[in-house]
């Protein structure tokens, strides 16, 4: 389950750049065509070739989004129940930086600012995994390790009472 959408990515990078990063066939389609395909809307206004290219490009964007969310879930799964039903804005921002980085990494050169934002997002996830950073989401109630047994005992009768010690 992806925590962001193609619209979120288009709020972060231009449609032209999105198509350059995700259209492997360099078919000349537009971001609007890709957005239609990603949302499952009708592509009847497109030529068959454009429709195929839009669907394939939308799939590439979808993969970047799902990979980002899987990474987020992987780091958060130790302390939180994942996938998050209602991800916080904080979590979605981290996820978006990773998804955009994933798109850029499909090509040979990733801009330095995207590398930095991805590295920062991973550092934040590491902090979340350690419990150093709180997300505002509900944590698991009682994390246990596999095979760990919990024993609760009540105190038994006192062995060393003042009377017993006096007679000793």
FENWOHU-V838814 format. One record per pair of residues at least 4 apart in sequence whose ideal C-beta (glycine too) atoms are under 6 Angstrom apart, sorted by the first residue. I is the first residue (numbers start at 1). J is the second residue. Records with the same first field share a line. If there is no record, write none. Layout:
I=J, J
//
This chain:
1=83
2=65, 66, 69
3=69, 87, 92, 95
4=8, 65, 92, 95, 96, 99
6=35, 38, 61
8=96
10=15
12=100
13=17, 18
15=31
18=22, 31
19=23, 31
21=103, 106
22=57, 60, 61
23=27, 57
25=53
27=53
29=33, 50, 53, 54
33=54
34=54, 57, 58
36=41
37=54, 55, 58
38=58
43=51
46=50, 51
64=99, 102, 103
65=99
67=102
68=95, 98, 99, 102
69=95
71=98
72=95
73=77, 82, 83
75=125, 128, 129
76=80, 82, 128
77=82
78=129
79=139
80=137, 139
81=140
87=91, 92
88=135, 136, 137
90=135
91=135
94=121, 124
97=117, 118, 121
98=118, 121
101=114, 118
104=110, 114
105=110
110=114, 115
127=132, 133
128=133
144=148
160=164, 165
//
